[in-house]
Structures are given as structure tokens and as C-alpha cells.
Amino acid sequence: MDFNILNKVQENKERFIEIRKEIKDLEMELEWMYSREPDEIKYIMHLEKRIDTLYDEAEEIDQISDENN
């Protein structure tokens, strides 16, 4: 098997794990903002948008992974 393909698969796997950790952290921060600072709408919207973007990126990596299998 080609080393470059294996390297890319490993990179995607590692990036997927990093994204999931970042999503978890941001979701915890978002929950805190909802409960402690509900008037900070601008920052809450920023967090929600960032989380949505990360979910989209994770889904894209997952689809690439499924296509390779």
C-alpha cells in the first residue's frame, strides 16, 4: 500500500479526533455562556457558528474516510 495514502489517512484520523475534542470544549463553553452570560449574544453566536463549522469539517473527514474503506 502507498505510504502517502496511509499518511493521509492517519492525518485525517488525527484531525477528526482534534475536531471532536474542540467541539466538546466549545459546547461546554457554550453551555456555560447560556447559564452565566445569556446577554452575550454576539459571543454565543460566534461559538455556535464555530461549532457548526467544526461539525461540517468532521462530517467531511468522515465521508472521506468512508469512501476510502
PDB file of N, CA, C and O in Angstrom, chain B, residues numbered from 101:
ATOM      1  N   MET B 101       0.842  -1.174   0.000  1.00  0.00           N
ATOM      2  CA  MET B 101       0.000   0.000   0.000  1.00  0.00           C
ATOM      3  C   MET B 101       0.891   1.242   0.000  1.00  0.00           C
ATOM      4  O   MET B 101       1.988   1.230   0.559  1.00  0.00           O
ATOM      5  N   ASP B 102       0.425   2.278  -0.611  1.00  0.00           N
ATOM      6  CA  ASP B 102       1.188   3.506  -0.760  1.00  0.00           C
ATOM      7  C   ASP B 102       1.319   4.237   0.577  1.00  0.00           C
ATOM      8  O   ASP B 102       0.331   4.455   1.278  1.00  0.00           O
ATOM      9  N   PHE B 103       2.553   4.610   0.917  1.00  0.00           N
ATOM     10  CA  PHE B 103       2.834   5.303   2.177  1.00  0.00           C
ATOM     11  C   PHE B 103       2.091   6.633   2.254  1.00  0.00           C
ATOM     12  O   PHE B 103       1.621   7.006   3.329  1.00  0.00           O
ATOM     13  N   ASN B 104       1.975   7.354   1.146  1.00  0.00           N
ATOM     14  CA  ASN B 104       1.295   8.646   1.144  1.00  0.00           C
ATOM     15  C   ASN B 104      -0.183   8.507   1.497  1.00  0.00           C
ATOM     16  O   ASN B 104      -0.745   9.358   2.186  1.00  0.00           O
ATOM     17  N   ILE B 105      -0.802   7.444   1.028  1.00  0.00           N
ATOM     18  CA  ILE B 105      -2.210   7.203   1.344  1.00  0.00           C
ATOM     19  C   ILE B 105      -2.366   6.909   2.836  1.00  0.00           C
ATOM     20  O   ILE B 105      -3.267   7.435   3.490  1.00  0.00           O
ATOM     21  N   LEU B 106      -1.484   6.066   3.365  1.00  0.00           N
ATOM     22  CA  LEU B 106      -1.544   5.749   4.792  1.00  0.00           C
ATOM     23  C   LEU B 106      -1.303   6.990   5.638  1.00  0.00           C
ATOM     24  O   LEU B 106      -1.952   7.181   6.667  1.00  0.00           O
ATOM     25  N   ASN B 107      -0.385   7.820   5.211  1.00  0.00           N
ATOM     26  CA  ASN B 107      -0.079   9.053   5.926  1.00  0.00           C
ATOM     27  C   ASN B 107      -1.292   9.984   5.935  1.00  0.00           C
ATOM     28  O   ASN B 107      -1.613  10.580   6.963  1.00  0.00           O
ATOM     29  N   LYS B 108      -1.956  10.104   4.804  1.00  0.00           N
ATOM     30  CA  LYS B 108      -3.135  10.957   4.695  1.00  0.00           C
ATOM     31  C   LYS B 108      -4.275  10.424   5.568  1.00  0.00           C
ATOM     32  O   LYS B 108      -4.979  11.199   6.217  1.00  0.00           O
ATOM     33  N   VAL B 109      -4.451   9.124   5.582  1.00  0.00           N
ATOM     34  CA  VAL B 109      -5.492   8.507   6.412  1.00  0.00           C
ATOM     35  C   VAL B 109      -5.210   8.792   7.886  1.00  0.00           C
ATOM     36  O   VAL B 109      -6.121   9.126   8.644  1.00  0.00           O
ATOM     37  N   GLN B 110      -3.951   8.659   8.288  1.00  0.00           N
ATOM     38  CA  GLN B 110      -3.577   8.931   9.676  1.00  0.00           C
ATOM     39  C   GLN B 110      -3.801  10.402  10.028  1.00  0.00           C
ATOM     40  O   GLN B 110      -4.295  10.713  11.112  1.00  0.00           O
ATOM     41  N   GLU B 111      -3.437  11.304   9.116  1.00  0.00           N
ATOM     42  CA  GLU B 111      -3.657  12.737   9.334  1.00  0.00           C
ATOM     43  C   GLU B 111      -5.144  13.041   9.499  1.00  0.00           C
ATOM     44  O   GLU B 111      -5.529  13.804  10.384  1.00  0.00           O
ATOM     45  N   ASN B 112      -5.974  12.448   8.652  1.00  0.00           N
ATOM     46  CA  ASN B 112      -7.425  12.659   8.747  1.00  0.00           C
ATOM     47  C   ASN B 112      -7.969  12.134  10.071  1.00  0.00           C
ATOM     48  O   ASN B 112      -8.817  12.772  10.695  1.00  0.00           O
ATOM     49  N   LYS B 113      -7.483  10.979  10.497  1.00  0.00           N
ATOM     50  CA  LYS B 113      -7.930  10.397  11.756  1.00  0.00           C
ATOM     51  C   LYS B 113      -7.555  11.312  12.926  1.00  0.00           C
ATOM     52  O   LYS B 113      -8.373  11.563  13.811  1.00  0.00           O
ATOM     53  N   GLU B 114      -6.327  11.802  12.924  1.00  0.00           N
ATOM     54  CA  GLU B 114      -5.869  12.690  13.992  1.00  0.00           C
ATOM     55  C   GLU B 114      -6.644  14.007  13.982  1.00  0.00           C
ATOM     56  O   GLU B 114      -7.014  14.516  15.041  1.00  0.00           O
ATOM     57  N   ARG B 115      -6.888  14.556  12.806  1.00  0.00           N
ATOM     58  CA  ARG B 115      -7.640  15.803  12.698  1.00  0.00           C
ATOM     59  C   ARG B 115      -9.075  15.611  13.183  1.00  0.00           C
ATOM     60  O   ARG B 115      -9.635  16.489  13.841  1.00  0.00           O
ATOM     61  N   PHE B 116      -9.668  14.464  12.858  1.00  0.00           N
ATOM     62  CA  PHE B 116     -11.023  14.161  13.307  1.00  0.00           C
ATOM     63  C   PHE B 116     -11.085  14.137  14.837  1.00  0.00           C
ATOM     64  O   PHE B 116     -12.024  14.670  15.429  1.00  0.00           O
ATOM     65  N   ILE B 117     -10.106  13.532  15.464  1.00  0.00           N
ATOM     66  CA  ILE B 117     -10.048  13.471  16.929  1.00  0.00           C
ATOM     67  C   ILE B 117      -9.886  14.873  17.514  1.00  0.00           C
ATOM     68  O   ILE B 117     -10.545  15.220  18.494  1.00  0.00           O
ATOM     69  N   GLU B 118      -9.013  15.676  16.914  1.00  0.00           N
ATOM     70  CA  GLU B 118      -8.819  17.057  17.371  1.00  0.00           C
ATOM     71  C   GLU B 118     -10.115  17.863  17.262  1.00  0.00           C
ATOM     72  O   GLU B 118     -10.464  18.619  18.168  1.00  0.00           O
ATOM     73  N   ILE B 119     -10.814  17.695  16.159  1.00  0.00           N
ATOM     74  CA  ILE B 119     -12.076  18.416  15.946  1.00  0.00           C
ATOM     75  C   ILE B 119     -13.085  18.023  17.008  1.00  0.00           C
ATOM     76  O   ILE B 119     -13.738  18.889  17.589  1.00  0.00           O
ATOM     77  N   ARG B 120     -13.225  16.725  17.273  1.00  0.00           N
ATOM     78  CA  ARG B 120     -14.190  16.263  18.276  1.00  0.00           C
ATOM     79  C   ARG B 120     -13.867  16.840  19.655  1.00  0.00           C
ATOM     80  O   ARG B 120     -14.777  17.215  20.394  1.00  0.00           O
ATOM     81  N   LYS B 121     -12.581  16.913  20.007  1.00  0.00           N
ATOM     82  CA  LYS B 121     -12.190  17.496  21.296  1.00  0.00           C
ATOM     83  C   LYS B 121     -12.524  18.982  21.336  1.00  0.00           C
ATOM     84  O   LYS B 121     -13.016  19.485  22.345  1.00  0.00           O
ATOM     85  N   GLU B 122     -12.256  19.681  20.241  1.00  0.00           N
ATOM     86  CA  GLU B 122     -12.555  21.108  20.191  1.00  0.00           C
ATOM     87  C   GLU B 122     -14.063  21.352  20.277  1.00  0.00           C
ATOM     88  O   GLU B 122     -14.504  22.285  20.948  1.00  0.00           O
ATOM     89  N   ILE B 123     -14.845  20.524  19.605  1.00  0.00           N
ATOM     90  CA  ILE B 123     -16.300  20.648  19.673  1.00  0.00           C
ATOM     91  C   ILE B 123     -16.767  20.454  21.116  1.00  0.00           C
ATOM     92  O   ILE B 123     -17.587  21.227  21.612  1.00  0.00           O
ATOM     93  N   LYS B 124     -16.258  19.444  21.777  1.00  0.00           N
ATOM     94  CA  LYS B 124     -16.651  19.175  23.159  1.00  0.00           C
ATOM     95  C   LYS B 124     -16.328  20.385  24.047  1.00  0.00           C
ATOM     96  O   LYS B 124     -17.161  20.800  24.853  1.00  0.00           O
ATOM     97  N   ASP B 125     -15.130  20.948  23.902  1.00  0.00           N
ATOM     98  CA  ASP B 125     -14.734  22.117  24.695  1.00  0.00           C
ATOM     99  C   ASP B 125     -15.634  23.316  24.415  1.00  0.00           C
ATOM    100  O   ASP B 125     -16.074  24.004  25.337  1.00  0.00           O
ATOM    101  N   LEU B 126     -15.901  23.558  23.140  1.00  0.00           N
ATOM    102  CA  LEU B 126     -16.735  24.699  22.777  1.00  0.00           C
ATOM    103  C   LEU B 126     -18.182  24.523  23.238  1.00  0.00           C
ATOM    104  O   LEU B 126     -18.830  25.491  23.633  1.00  0.00           O
ATOM    105  N   GLU B 127     -18.683  23.295  23.187  1.00  0.00           N
ATOM    106  CA  GLU B 127     -20.040  23.048  23.660  1.00  0.00           C
ATOM    107  C   GLU B 127     -20.137  23.271  25.166  1.00  0.00           C
ATOM    108  O   GLU B 127     -21.151  23.769  25.655  1.00  0.00           O
ATOM    109  N   MET B 128     -19.097  22.909  25.898  1.00  0.00           N
ATOM    110  CA  MET B 128     -19.092  23.171  27.338  1.00  0.00           C
ATOM    111  C   MET B 128     -19.059  24.679  27.603  1.00  0.00           C
ATOM    112  O   MET B 128     -19.762  25.175  28.483  1.00  0.00           O
ATOM    113  N   GLU B 129     -18.255  25.386  26.852  1.00  0.00           N
ATOM    114  CA  GLU B 129     -18.192  26.832  26.996  1.00  0.00           C
ATOM    115  C   GLU B 129     -19.534  27.471  26.636  1.00  0.00           C
ATOM    116  O   GLU B 129     -19.985  28.400  27.306  1.00  0.00           O
ATOM    117  N   LEU B 130     -20.162  26.975  25.586  1.00  0.00           N
ATOM    118  CA  LEU B 130     -21.461  27.492  25.173  1.00  0.00           C
ATOM    119  C   LEU B 130     -22.514  27.276  26.269  1.00  0.00           C
ATOM    120  O   LEU B 130     -23.293  28.183  26.563  1.00  0.00           O
ATOM    121  N   GLU B 131     -22.539  26.099  26.863  1.00  0.00           N
ATOM    122  CA  GLU B 131     -23.469  25.829  27.961  1.00  0.00           C
ATOM    123  C   GLU B 131     -23.222  26.788  29.122  1.00  0.00           C
ATOM    124  O   GLU B 131     -24.166  27.286  29.736  1.00  0.00           O
ATOM    125  N   TRP B 132     -21.961  27.041  29.417  1.00  0.00           N
ATOM    126  CA  TRP B 132     -21.631  27.985  30.485  1.00  0.00           C
ATOM    127  C   TRP B 132     -22.137  29.383  30.134  1.00  0.00           C
ATOM    128  O   TRP B 132     -22.692  30.082  30.982  1.00  0.00           O
ATOM    129  N   MET B 133     -21.942  29.779  28.886  1.00  0.00           N
ATOM    130  CA  MET B 133     -22.399  31.103  28.451  1.00  0.00           C
ATOM    131  C   MET B 133     -23.921  31.209  28.546  1.00  0.00           C
ATOM    132  O   MET B 133     -24.445  32.242  28.962  1.00  0.00           O
ATOM    133  N   TYR B 134     -24.623  30.160  28.168  1.00  0.00           N
ATOM    134  CA  TYR B 134     -26.092  30.170  28.272  1.00  0.00           C
ATOM    135  C   TYR B 134     -26.534  30.374  29.721  1.00  0.00           C
ATOM    136  O   TYR B 134     -27.480  31.114  29.992  1.00  0.00           O
ATOM    137  N   SER B 135     -25.850  29.721  30.633  1.00  0.00           N
ATOM    138  CA  SER B 135     -26.282  29.777  32.028  1.00  0.00           C
ATOM    139  C   SER B 135     -25.772  31.005  32.778  1.00  0.00           C
ATOM    140  O   SER B 135     -26.459  31.508  33.668  1.00  0.00           O
ATOM    141  N   ARG B 136     -24.585  31.495  32.437  1.00  0.00           N
ATOM    142  CA  ARG B 136     -23.982  32.590  33.208  1.00  0.00           C
ATOM    143  C   ARG B 136     -24.029  33.953  32.522  1.00  0.00           C
ATOM    144  O   ARG B 136     -24.141  34.981  33.189  1.00  0.00           O
ATOM    145  N   GLU B 137     -23.946  33.961  31.207  1.00  0.00           N
ATOM    146  CA  GLU B 137     -23.889  35.221  30.456  1.00  0.00           C
ATOM    147  C   GLU B 137     -24.847  35.199  29.270  1.00  0.00           C
ATOM    148  O   GLU B 137     -24.405  35.357  28.132  1.00  0.00           O
ATOM    149  N   PRO B 138     -26.144  35.007  29.500  1.00  0.00           N
ATOM    150  CA  PRO B 138     -27.086  34.873  28.374  1.00  0.00           C
ATOM    151  C   PRO B 138     -27.229  36.149  27.535  1.00  0.00           C
ATOM    152  O   PRO B 138     -27.749  36.099  26.421  1.00  0.00           O
ATOM    153  N   ASP B 139     -26.777  37.279  28.058  1.00  0.00           N
ATOM    154  CA  ASP B 139     -26.889  38.529  27.301  1.00  0.00           C
ATOM    155  C   ASP B 139     -25.741  38.735  26.301  1.00  0.00           C
ATOM    156  O   ASP B 139     -25.773  39.666  25.497  1.00  0.00           O
ATOM    157  N   GLU B 140     -24.758  37.884  26.358  1.00  0.00           N
ATOM    158  CA  GLU B 140     -23.612  37.993  25.445  1.00  0.00           C
ATOM    159  C   GLU B 140     -23.947  37.308  24.117  1.00  0.00           C
ATOM    160  O   GLU B 140     -23.301  36.336  23.727  1.00  0.00           O
ATOM    161  N   ILE B 141     -24.943  37.818  23.446  1.00  0.00           N
ATOM    162  CA  ILE B 141     -25.469  37.199  22.224  1.00  0.00           C
ATOM    163  C   ILE B 141     -24.401  37.093  21.134  1.00  0.00           C
ATOM    164  O   ILE B 141     -24.302  36.070  20.456  1.00  0.00           O
ATOM    165  N   LYS B 142     -23.620  38.126  20.971  1.00  0.00           N
ATOM    166  CA  LYS B 142     -22.622  38.132  19.900  1.00  0.00           C
ATOM    167  C   LYS B 142     -21.613  36.998  20.084  1.00  0.00           C
ATOM    168  O   LYS B 142     -21.283  36.298  19.127  1.00  0.00           O
ATOM    169  N   TYR B 143     -21.131  36.820  21.298  1.00  0.00           N
ATOM    170  CA  TYR B 143     -20.158  35.759  21.559  1.00  0.00           C
ATOM    171  C   TYR B 143     -20.812  34.383  21.467  1.00  0.00           C
ATOM    172  O   TYR B 143     -20.207  33.443  20.952  1.00  0.00           O
ATOM    173  N   ILE B 144     -22.041  34.260  21.962  1.00  0.00           N
ATOM    174  CA  ILE B 144     -22.768  32.992  21.870  1.00  0.00           C
ATOM    175  C   ILE B 144     -22.963  32.600  20.407  1.00  0.00           C
ATOM    176  O   ILE B 144     -22.790  31.437  20.040  1.00  0.00           O
ATOM    177  N   MET B 145     -23.320  33.567  19.584  1.00  0.00           N
ATOM    178  CA  MET B 145     -23.496  33.289  18.148  1.00  0.00           C
ATOM    179  C   MET B 145     -22.174  32.875  17.514  1.00  0.00           C
ATOM    180  O   MET B 145     -22.147  32.004  16.644  1.00  0.00           O
ATOM    181  N   HIS B 146     -21.085  33.491  17.943  1.00  0.00           N
ATOM    182  CA  HIS B 146     -19.756  33.126  17.442  1.00  0.00           C
ATOM    183  C   HIS B 146     -19.442  31.671  17.788  1.00  0.00           C
ATOM    184  O   HIS B 146     -18.967  30.914  16.943  1.00  0.00           O
ATOM    185  N   LEU B 147     -19.711  31.288  19.040  1.00  0.00           N
ATOM    186  CA  LEU B 147     -19.468  29.908  19.456  1.00  0.00           C
ATOM    187  C   LEU B 147     -20.325  28.933  18.660  1.00  0.00           C
ATOM    188  O   LEU B 147     -19.834  27.895  18.214  1.00  0.00           O
ATOM    189  N   GLU B 148     -21.595  29.257  18.482  1.00  0.00           N
ATOM    190  CA  GLU B 148     -22.492  28.372  17.727  1.00  0.00           C
ATOM    191  C   GLU B 148     -22.017  28.203  16.287  1.00  0.00           C
ATOM    192  O   GLU B 148     -22.043  27.099  15.743  1.00  0.00           O
ATOM    193  N   LYS B 149     -21.587  29.294  15.679  1.00  0.00           N
ATOM    194  CA  LYS B 149     -21.107  29.224  14.295  1.00  0.00           C
ATOM    195  C   LYS B 149     -19.834  28.386  14.201  1.00  0.00           C
ATOM    196  O   LYS B 149     -19.674  27.595  13.271  1.00  0.00           O
ATOM    197  N   ARG B 150     -18.927  28.559  15.167  1.00  0.00           N
ATOM    198  CA  ARG B 150     -17.679  27.792  15.171  1.00  0.00           C
ATOM    199  C   ARG B 150     -17.964  26.303  15.349  1.00  0.00           C
ATOM    200  O   ARG B 150     -17.349  25.466  14.689  1.00  0.00           O
ATOM    201  N   ILE B 151     -18.891  25.978  16.236  1.00  0.00           N
ATOM    202  CA  ILE B 151     -19.257  24.576  16.457  1.00  0.00           C
ATOM    203  C   ILE B 151     -19.870  23.977  15.192  1.00  0.00           C
ATOM    204  O   ILE B 151     -19.533  22.855  14.816  1.00  0.00           O
ATOM    205  N   ASP B 152     -20.759  24.708  14.538  1.00  0.00           N
ATOM    206  CA  ASP B 152     -21.367  24.229  13.283  1.00  0.00           C
ATOM    207  C   ASP B 152     -20.299  23.974  12.224  1.00  0.00           C
ATOM    208  O   ASP B 152     -20.341  22.968  11.515  1.00  0.00           O
ATOM    209  N   THR B 153     -19.346  24.891  12.124  1.00  0.00           N
ATOM    210  CA  THR B 153     -18.257  24.743  11.152  1.00  0.00           C
ATOM    211  C   THR B 153     -17.434  23.490  11.448  1.00  0.00           C
ATOM    212  O   THR B 153     -17.067  22.753  10.533  1.00  0.00           O
ATOM    213  N   LEU B 154     -17.151  23.256  12.712  1.00  0.00           N
ATOM    214  CA  LEU B 154     -16.374  22.072  13.093  1.00  0.00           C
ATOM    215  C   LEU B 154     -17.147  20.789  12.820  1.00  0.00           C
ATOM    216  O   LEU B 154     -16.568  19.799  12.374  1.00  0.00           O
ATOM    217  N   TYR B 155     -18.455  20.801  13.086  1.00  0.00           N
ATOM    218  CA  TYR B 155     -19.264  19.619  12.757  1.00  0.00           C
ATOM    219  C   TYR B 155     -19.234  19.342  11.250  1.00  0.00           C
ATOM    220  O   TYR B 155     -19.130  18.190  10.831  1.00  0.00           O
ATOM    221  N   ASP B 156     -19.324  20.388  10.449  1.00  0.00           N
ATOM    222  CA  ASP B 156     -19.259  20.218   8.996  1.00  0.00           C
ATOM    223  C   ASP B 156     -17.906  19.641   8.571  1.00  0.00           C
ATOM    224  O   ASP B 156     -17.836  18.754   7.720  1.00  0.00           O
ATOM    225  N   GLU B 157     -16.843  20.153   9.172  1.00  0.00           N
ATOM    226  CA  GLU B 157     -15.500  19.666   8.839  1.00  0.00           C
ATOM    227  C   GLU B 157     -15.333  18.208   9.258  1.00  0.00           C
ATOM    228  O   GLU B 157     -14.745  17.415   8.523  1.00  0.00           O
ATOM    229  N   ALA B 158     -15.846  17.851  10.435  1.00  0.00           N
ATOM    230  CA  ALA B 158     -15.768  16.465  10.908  1.00  0.00           C
ATOM    231  C   ALA B 158     -16.560  15.536   9.985  1.00  0.00           C
ATOM    232  O   ALA B 158     -16.116  14.430   9.677  1.00  0.00           O
ATOM    233  N   GLU B 159     -17.719  15.990   9.553  1.00  0.00           N
ATOM    234  CA  GLU B 159     -18.544  15.191   8.638  1.00  0.00           C
ATOM    235  C   GLU B 159     -17.820  14.974   7.306  1.00  0.00           C
ATOM    236  O   GLU B 159     -17.861  13.885   6.732  1.00  0.00           O
ATOM    237  N   GLU B 160     -17.170  16.011   6.836  1.00  0.00           N
ATOM    238  CA  GLU B 160     -16.418  15.913   5.582  1.00  0.00           C
ATOM    239  C   GLU B 160     -15.288  14.891   5.704  1.00  0.00           C
ATOM    240  O   GLU B 160     -15.089  14.078   4.801  1.00  0.00           O
ATOM    241  N   ILE B 161     -14.554  14.926   6.805  1.00  0.00           N
ATOM    242  CA  ILE B 161     -13.465  13.969   7.025  1.00  0.00           C
ATOM    243  C   ILE B 161     -14.030  12.562   7.147  1.00  0.00           C
ATOM    244  O   ILE B 161     -13.447  11.610   6.626  1.00  0.00           O
ATOM    245  N   ASP B 162     -15.156  12.425   7.828  1.00  0.00           N
ATOM    246  CA  ASP B 162     -15.788  11.119   7.992  1.00  0.00           C
ATOM    247  C   ASP B 162     -16.219  10.545   6.647  1.00  0.00           C
ATOM    248  O   ASP B 162     -16.061   9.349   6.402  1.00  0.00           O
ATOM    249  N   GLN B 163     -16.757  11.383   5.787  1.00  0.00           N
ATOM    250  CA  GLN B 163     -17.162  10.933   4.447  1.00  0.00           C
ATOM    251  C   GLN B 163     -15.950  10.487   3.624  1.00  0.00           C
ATOM    252  O   GLN B 163     -16.011   9.480   2.918  1.00  0.00           O
ATOM    253  N   ILE B 164     -14.873  11.227   3.716  1.00  0.00           N
ATOM    254  CA  ILE B 164     -13.642  10.846   3.012  1.00  0.00           C
ATOM    255  C   ILE B 164     -13.143   9.494   3.524  1.00  0.00           C
ATOM    256  O   ILE B 164     -12.705   8.641   2.751  1.00  0.00           O
ATOM    257  N   SER B 165     -13.218   9.322   4.827  1.00  0.00           N
ATOM    258  CA  SER B 165     -12.794   8.066   5.434  1.00  0.00           C
ATOM    259  C   SER B 165     -13.669   6.904   4.956  1.00  0.00           C
ATOM    260  O   SER B 165     -13.160   5.822   4.664  1.00  0.00           O
ATOM    261  N   ASP B 166     -14.973   7.127   4.876  1.00  0.00           N
ATOM    262  CA  ASP B 166     -15.889   6.089   4.403  1.00  0.00           C
ATOM    263  C   ASP B 166     -15.622   5.722   2.943  1.00  0.00           C
ATOM    264  O   ASP B 166     -15.726   4.557   2.560  1.00  0.00           O
ATOM    265  N   GLU B 167     -15.280   6.720   2.139  1.00  0.00           N
ATOM    266  CA  GLU B 167     -15.000   6.467   0.724  1.00  0.00           C
ATOM    267  C   GLU B 167     -13.735   5.641   0.555  1.00  0.00           C
ATOM    268  O   GLU B 167     -13.635   4.849  -0.382  1.00  0.00           O
ATOM    269  N   ASN B 168     -12.775   5.813   1.443  1.00  0.00           N
ATOM    270  CA  ASN B 168     -11.514   5.080   1.353  1.00  0.00           C
ATOM    271  C   ASN B 168     -11.659   3.638   1.818  1.00  0.00           C
ATOM    272  O   ASN B 168     -10.827   2.795   1.483  1.00  0.00           O
ATOM    273  N   ASN B 169     -12.700   3.346   2.581  1.00  0.00           N
ATOM    274  CA  ASN B 169     -12.882   1.973   3.095  1.00  0.00           C
ATOM    275  C   ASN B 169     -13.725   1.180   2.208  1.00  0.00           C
ATOM    276  O   ASN B 169     -13.982   0.008   2.485  1.00  0.00           O
TER     277      ASN B 169
END
